[in-house]
Amino acid sequence: MRTLKSILLAGAMLLAIPAFFSSCQEDAPQIDYTMSVTVVNDFSKVVDAINNGTLKNEQAIAQLTAAIDKMNADQQTKLQAIKDVLNSVNATIDTKLVAIEAAMKAQTLSLEGKLALIEDAMKVQTLTLEKKCDAIVAAIKALPDYTAKLEAIEKAINALPDYTSKLEAIEKALTSQTLELKDKLAAIEGVMKNQSIMLNDRLVALEKAINALPDYTSKLEAIEKAISALPDYTSKLAAIEKALTSQTLALAEKLAFIQGALEDQTIAMKEKMDILKGVIDDQTKAFDLRLGALETAMKNQTLELKDKLSLLNSTLANQTLTLANKLEAISSAVEAMPDYTSKLAAIEAAIKALPNYEAQLKALNNLILDQNSKLDDQIAALEGIKNAIPDYSNKLDAIENAIKAMPDYNAAINGIKDEIANLVKEVKDGNKSEADALAEIAKKLEELKATGGSKPKPIPKNCVDLGLPSGLLWAKSNMGTTEPTELGDYYAWGETSTKNVYKNKTYKLYKTDKNGGIKEILKYSEKDWKTVLEREDDAANANLGVGYRIPTQEDWQELLDNCKWEAVTVTLPIELDPSQTKSIARWIVTGPNGKYIILPATGGFKCSGIHDTTDKDTYYTTANLYLYPDGLSDKNSYKRAVALKWPIFAEETSSGSIKKPWLGTIRRTYGVVVRPVFDRYSNK
């Protein structure tokens, strides 16, 4: 039998989007709600009803909270009544936990009184440590604001009788499935600030918390909060070092620790550089981590260009890295640099730092042939040759090789490439001096930038410029429709066409047995270690053409960080939903320049050929696979993709606003809608 939530959800989707029902679910446990409500205002009667099992769960908490607030008594009397329940041998464990949560929610009790109750609960002999931990979680969840939650955590942990119980309580709070991110952030901050707990144990607790958090964004927030909350520089360094040597944290999470350190305002720039150089120069650390640290630094807005170039030079000077490693580092650094000028500076610095002409040529060739490089990057490589290689003949040879290595573009660009090649030939034939040829080549490079490099393509009619720092354009509608509020087509991750059935057997990148079990993942697996869609598997690029692609998780994060998000909600008829819970029909996303896009609710995803609406969330795909905490060693790590998601039913934050979407996960075989982006500088 369908639950009331499923009925409400169906009603919401009828109002918000076209949808049908199926049996598929994506992390969507059903919750039963009762419609019967008995109003009891007398405190003792409510307590008796909870003890007898007449009132349960949220109904019990709500009625006991009301009873506390309506008691005709002073503060002290109310507190004593709750303490009597906590200490009563006749009260059930559930009653005591309800009493704690109800007290936290009561409007007539002061914060001081609530904190005293938490302390009393921790000292109650009839509660086991597990139940005391449950009481801490319930209290944190029920308190109204961040400061109160933080004080409650500190009070509860300090009130526990011994060190072991403190650690267990911390772990319970940090890994709780019922606490929201803001509550867990308060718990993390409270733990990091608590001087009665040894630093190493705080760091162990932090690591467990990071592993338990659902997505990269929340992990990053938690890490930044934790680093900032640590009392001194030594402890901050210890936290970062422990994270970087951890066997349980994935690469992305380790890099988040580095980013957290870079964003921390209490760490001086010199110390930040020491952290980065320490990672990059440490030959005991995996190359992926060292390369990731360099790339993180290149992207960071708080580091100056000179500091970034210093890190790049340090990488290239490192004797433990092979030439192939250094070439990869150069490509990653250039690609991560935010603008043309910084890319050019990085290329010039890299060329000068490499030991010989042969290595320089390999680096340039690597930049030109790199599949991720844009025309602007290639032009910067050509300018880098002109500026950084001292010998005329070597410059011309390098330019000639680079021009030959550049792919075909449009006729105008190809024409300029031919003219540069002819200038080199004239020098070799003795018809032009090297100095004159280089002067003309410099003019041709400016022409090349104006024709197709730095000069962006016009904005397509189906896209809008939101004024984002990256300059990326977002499509006005989902793929498969031109209407901003319509859903459009659904695509499995890595597939470029729609289909009728979305499951393992029909997924092009799985080899399955007759029962649909996965025998082999053909691409984006532990065989190739690829985790980001290539162009050939990008539905937006395949169907819309050059410049279009599926957004990465970084693109979505930029949208979350730089835009104003406003939820458009609908409320179901009271007959369907007596609670009058708001359903999110769509989000209006307004960029820094005032222009906006609309993201309609999708009502779940497609699986087994049916549009699933039993899932509680809406989804938009990204180009990224989800990296599990155990890294990429397990083939199961390749089964889920990152997705932007939000709940169908509006969730309010402590400030009363509706919680924004976040980056979560979805099975890569499921059909999910695509909101394309357009890169005006891309020729792919």
N, C-alpha and C positions, 0 to 999 in steps of 0.2 A: 504494500500500500504506500502511495506517495505521501511524503511528509508535507506539513503545511508550508515549509520553506520551498519545497519544489513547486507547490501550487502558486505561492507568491512570486517565485522566480518566473514561472510561466506567464503570469499576469504582467510582470515587469517587461518581459521580452515582447509580449504582444503590443505593449505601448511604445517600446523603444526601438525594436528591430524585428524583422521577420525571422522566426525560429521554429524548430521542431524538436521533439524529444527522442532520446536514445538511452541505452544502458551504459554507454561509455562514461567514465569519470576520470578526472585528473586531479588527484589529491583532494577529493571533495567528500569528506565524511558528512553524512546527513545528520541533522540535529532535529529532534522532536521538540515541539513547543506545545504546552497545554493551554487551552483557552479558558479553563475554569479559574477564577480568581475569587478568593474569599478575603475580604478586608477585615483585618483584626488590628486594632490599634493598641491594645493593652500589651505591654512588654512581656509579662509573665505568660500570658496566654499564647503569644507567638512562640516563645521559647518552648512551651509545652507541645505546641503543634509540631515544631521542628523535631523535638525529641521523639514524638510519636510517629514520625514519618508522614504526617498529614501535609506538611509543607516541605518542598524540596527545591534545591538549586536556586536559580535566579529569583523565583517567586518568594522563597524563604528570606533571601537577602533583602529584597525590596521591602517586604512587610516588616522585618525586624528593624531596618533603617528607619522606616516611617514611625514605628513604635518608639524608637529612641528619641527621634525629633519631636514627637508629640507628648512625651512624658512630661507631666506637670511637676518638674523637679529641677533643682540646680545642677550645675555641671558635675560636682563631686558625687552627688547621688546617682547620676546616670553612669558615671565611670565605675562606681562601686557595684551597681547592678550588673554591668558587663563583667567585672572582675569576679563576681560571685558565680557567674556562668562558667568562666574559665577554670575556676577552682573547684567546681561542683563535681563530685564523684558520680552523680546521677545524670549529668548532661552527657550526651553522646559526643563522640569526636567531631562528627559533622556539625553538631550544634555549636561547638566551640569555634570551629573554623568559620561558620556563618557569622557568629558573634563578632569575630575579628573584622571580617570584611564589611559587615554592616556598620560597625563603629567607624571604620575608615571613611565610609561614604556619608555618614551622618553630618548634617550641616550645623547642628547645635553643639558639636564637640570641637574644642580647640585642637590645633595641631599638637600642642604640648601634651594635652590629654591623650590624643591618639598615640603619640610616641611612647607615653608611659604604659599604655595598654599593650603595645608591641613588646616592650621590655618585660612586662608581667607575663605575657604569653610564653616568652622564651624561658621563663623560670618555672612554669607550671610542670609539676612532676608527673602528672597523668598523661601528658603528651609525649609521644616518642619523638626522636630527633627528626624522623621523616615528616611527621605531622607539624612540627615546628617549622620545618622548611616550607611546607605547604602554606602555613600561616604567613610566612614572610612573603611568599609569592602573591598570596591573596591580598595582603596589605599593600604591597607595591602597586598592584593592579588597580586597587580601589582608590588610592590617594589622588587628589585632584591635580597636582602640578609637579613639575620636575624637582623643584627644591624639596618639597615634602617627601617625595619618593626617595631622594638622596639621603635625607635625614633619617628616614625610616630604616633604610638599609644599614646605615652606620650604627644606629641604635640597636637593631636586631642582632647584627653580627657581634657587636661588643658585649651584648647581654648573654650570649651563649657561653656555656661553662668551660669549654676547653677548645684547644686549637683545632682538633680534628672535626668537631662539630661546626666550627666556623667555616672550614673549607668545604664541608658537605653542603652547608647552607648556601654558600656562594655558588657552588656548581649547580645546585638545584635552581637558583634564581636565573643564572645565566643561560641555562639550557631549557628553561621552561617553554612549553609550546603555547601557553596561554598569555604570555606577556608580549606586548607590542615592542617594536624596536626602541621607542623612546624610554620604555621601562627598563629594557636591557641596557641601554646606554647609561641610565642612571645607576644601575647595578654595577656596571663596569667602572664608572667613575668612583663610586663609593668604595669599591674594592681597591682600586689603585691608590686612593688617598688614605686608606686604613693603615696606620703605622704599626698596629698590633699584629699584622700578618707579614711574614717574611717576604721579601721581594720575589724570591724564586717561586713561592707558592702563588703570589699574585699573578706572575707571568704564566704559570701553568693554568690557572683559572682563566686568564685572558685567552690563551690558546684554545681551550675547550669552548669558550664562548664564540670565538671566530669560526671554529669548525661547525658550530650549531646554527650560525646565522644563515638565512636562506639565499642571499645573493651578494654579488660583489659590492654593490653600492652600500648596503647595510654593513658589510664587513669593513669597508673603508671608513665609514662614519665611526664605527666602534673603535677601530685602530687609532684614528685621529683623537677621539675622546680619551682613550686610554693613555696615549703618549703625553697628551697635554696634562692629564691628571697626575702623572707621576711627579714626585716632589723635587727631583733634581736631575741634572744632566747625566750623572753616572747611571741612575736608574733607567733613564730613557734609553741610553746606549745599551744597557743590559737587556732591555726589552726587545730592542731591534735585533741585537745579535742572537738572542735566543730564538726569535722568530725565523731568522735567516738560516739557522742551523737545524730547525725543526724537521722531523721526518713526517709529521702529520699535516703540515700546511702545504697547500698547492703553490705553484709558482706565482699565480696571480695574487694570492694572499700575501706572500712574501714581498712582492713588489708594492702591495698596498701599505705595508709597514714602512718601506722606503719613502713612498709618497706621503704617508702620514708624518714622517720626520721632516720632509721638505716643507710641508704646510704648517708645521708647528711654529708659532711666533716666538716661543721662548727659547728656541735653539738658534744660536748665532750662525751667520752664513759660513764662517770658517769651519764650524763644527759640522754643518751640513755637508760641506765639501769633503771633510775628513771621512764622514760616513760613506759617501759615495765612492771616494777613492779607495777606501778600505775594502768595499765590496768588489769593485772592478779589478783591483790589484791582487785579490786573494785567490791564488791558484787552487786552493782546496775547495772553492765553491764551483758549482756547475756553471758551464759557459752560458747556458740559457739565463741563469740568474744574473750573471755579470753583464750580459748583453741587455737584459731587461732593465737593469739599474741604469745603464747608459741611456736607453731609450726614454725611461721615466724622467731622467734629468733633462733631456732635450725638450720634452713636452712641457716641463714645469715652467709656470709663469713667474715664479719668484727668483729664479736664477738668471743672472745677467749673461749676455752672449759670451763675454770673456771667460766666465766660469764654465760655461758649456764647452767652449773650445779647449779649455784647459783639461777637462775630463776626457775629451776625445783624444787629445795629445797623449794623455796618460795611458789611455787604452792602447794606442798605436805604439807606444814606447815599451809596453809590457812584453818581456821576453818569454813569458809562458804561453802566449797566444800565438797560434800559427798564422801565416799570411792569410789563409782562408778565413780564419776567425776575424782578423782585422778588416778584411774586405767586407765581411758581413756586418761588422760593427759600423763601418763607414756608411753603408747603405741604410742601415737602421737609423743612424743618427741623422743623416740628411733627410730621410723620409719623415722623421719625427719633428724636424725643425719647423717653426710656425710660418715662416715667410721666405720669400726669395732671397733677400739680403742675408739672412742667417744661414740659409742653405749654401749660398755662394761662399760665405766665410768658412763654413765647415768643410767644404770641398777643398778650398785653398789651404786651410790648416792641415787637412789630411794628406794632401799631396806633398806638402813640405815635410811632414813628419815621417813619411814612408822612406825606407832606407836607400832605395835606388830607383832608377828610371823604369826598370822592368816592373817593379811593384806598383809604381805610380800608374803605368799603363793598364795594369790589371785592375787597379781600383777604378779607374775611369771607365774601362770597358764594363766592369761590374755594375757601375751606376747606370750606364746607358742601357744595358741589357736587362736590368732588374725589372721584373714584371710589374712591380708596384710603383715604379718611377713614372712621373708625369713629364710632359714635354718641358715644363719649367725646370724640373730637376736636370733634364738632359742639357738644356741650354746653360744652366749653371755649371754643369760639368765642363762644357766647352769653354765657358768664360774662365773657369778655374784653371784649365790648361794654359790659357793665354796669360793669366796673371801670375801663376805660381811656378811654372817650369822655366828656368832661366835661359836655357840654350835655344836659339832660334830653330835649328833643325829639328830638335826634339819636340818643340812646340808644334811645328807643322806636321811632323809624323803622327803625333798624338791626335791632333785635330782631324787629320785624314782618317785615321783608324776609327775615331769616334763617330764621324759623319757616316762612314760605311756601316757602322754598327746600329745606327738609329733606324727605327722602323719607318715604314712608309706612312705619311700623313696625307693631307690634302695637296692639291697641285701647287698652291702657293708656297707651302712649306718645303715641299720637295724641290721646287725651283731654287729656293735660297740655298738649300743643302747642296745642290748641283753647282751653284755659283761658288760656294766656299771650296768645294772639291776642285773646281777649275783653277781657283787662285793658288792652291797648293801645287797643282800640276804645272802652272806657269813658272813657279819658282824652281821646280825640279828640272824644267826644260830650259832654264836660264833666261827666260823672258821677263822676269820680274824679281825685284829684290825681296828678301825676306821681310825687311822692315815695312816696305810698301804693302806687301801681301797681308801682313798681320794687321796693318791699319785698316785695310779694306775688309778683312775678316771681322774686325771689331764692329764696323758699320753693319755688316750683314747679320751679325748676332743680334744687334739692336732691332734690325728689320724682322728677324725671326721671332723675337719676343713680342713685337708689335703685331705680327701676323697671326701667331697661334699659340704663343707661350703665355706671357704675362697678361695678354689681352684676353679677357674672359669671353666665352660664348654668350649670345643673348639669352635672356631668361625665357624658357619655354612657357607657352600659354597655360599649361597644366601645372605649373610650379609657382611658388611664391618665395621671395627673399624675405626672411624674418629678421635679418640684421644680425645673424649669429656670428660669433668670433671666427669660425672656420670659413664663413662665406658659403656654406652648403645650402642648397635650395631644397625645400620639401614640396612634394606633390600635394595638390589641393584635395585629392581623393585617393582612395585605395585602388589597387590594380583591379581591372575588370569593370570599373564604373567611372563616370565623370561627375557623379553627384557626391558632394562632400559627406552627406549623412547616410549614404548607402554602404553596404558591407563590401561589395565587390567579390572577387574570386578568392579561393582558398588554395594554398600550395603547401605541400610537404617540404620540409627543409632540404635544400639541395636539388629539388626538382623544378623544372621550368615550365611545366604544363599542369593544368588541372586534371582531375580524374573523378570517377564515380565512387571509388572505394579507397579509403585511407587506412591501410594496415600494413603489417610486416610483409605479407605476401606480395603486395602490389608496389612496394617501395623499391625504386630502381637501384638503390645503393646497398640493399641487403640481399644476401643469398640465404634462403630459408629452406627448412625441411617441409614435408607434406603437411605438418600440423601448424606451420607458421612460425616455428621456432627459429631463431637466428643462428645460422651456421657460420656466417662470415659477414663482416662489414667491409664492403668493397672499396670504399673511399672515405676519407676523414675518419681514420681509425688508428690503432696502434701500429699499423703497417707503414703509414705515411706521416703520422704525427701532425696532420693538417687539422686545424680547428676553426679556420675562417673560410667562408665560401670563395671559391675561385670564380672568375667571370663566367666560365662555361656552365656553371651550376647556379648562377644567379638569375632568378626568374625575372627581375626587373630589367637587367641588362639584356637578357635573351629576348624579351618581348617588347621592350621599349627602345632599345638601341644604345648607342654610344653616350656615355655620361651618366646614364641611369644605373642605379644599383639598389640592392636591399641595404638599409641602414645597419651599421654596426652597433654594438652595445655602447660604444663611445659616442656615436652620433645621437642615440637616444638620451644618453646621459647629458650631453650638451643641451638638448632640448629641455630636459628636466631642470637643469641648473640655471639656464639663461632666460627662460620664458615664464610668463604668467599663465598658470593653469586654472581655469574656471570650469567647474562641473555643472552641467545642465541635468537636472534631476526630474524624475516623475514620481508621483505618489499614487499608489494603487487605491481603488475604492475601499472604504472601510470594511466592507463585507469580506474582502479578500485578505486584507491586512489591517486588523484592529490597531496594531502598533503604529501604523502610518509610516513605516520605514521608507526612506527615500531610495529609489533606484537610479543609478547613473546611466542616463541615455547617451551622453556624449561629453567629451571635453573640448573646450575652446582654448587653444594654445596660442597665446599672443607673444610675438617676438619683441626684442628690444626696440625695433623701429615702429611698433604699433600694428604691424600686419599679423594675420593669424591664419591658422589651419584648424579644421574640425576633425576630431578622432571619434567616430561613433563606436558604441559598445558592440562587441561581436557576439556576445552570448555564448562564449565557450570556443569550440573548435569543431572540426569535422573528423570523425573516425568511423570506420566500418561503413562508410557510405551515408551516414546520417549526421545532420547538424546537431551536435550535442549542446544542450542547455542545462544539464544537470550540474555541470561544473559551476562553481561559485564565482569564477573570475572571467574576465575578458582578456584576449591575447592579441599582440602584434609581434610578428617575427623579427629576428635580427639575423645578421650574417655570421653569428658566432655560436660555436658549440659551447655547452656548459662544461667548465673544468671542475671535476669533482675534487674534494679535499685530498684524496689519496693520489692526486696527480693523474698522469696519463698511462699508468702501467696496467690498469684494468680495462678490458674491452668494454665493460659496462659504462665507463666514463664517456663513451662516444654515443650514447643513446639519446641524450637530451640536448636541446638547443636553448640558448638564452632568448627570452621573450619579454617584451614590455607587458605588464599585466596590471589590472586593478579589479577590485571586487564589484560585483553587480550591485550589491547593496552598499550604500554610502557608509564609510567608516569615518567618524569624526576624530580629530586630534584633540589634545588637551586644550588647545586654544579655541576649539569650536569649529575650526575649518575642516573641510573634507580632505581626508588623506589622499595625497597625490599618487599616481601610478608609480611602480617600481620595477626593477629588473628581476624577473624570476626565471622559471624554466618550463619547458614543454617537451613532450616526446617529439623527436624529429620526424616521425612517421605521420603525425597528425596534420590535418589541413588547417592552416592558420592564414589570416589575411596579411597582405603586404601593403605597407605605405612606402612608396619609393622615395628616394632622394636623387638629386641631380648635382653632379660636380661640373661646374662651368669650365674648369681647367683640365678636365680629363679627356683623353683621346681614346679611351677604351670603352 
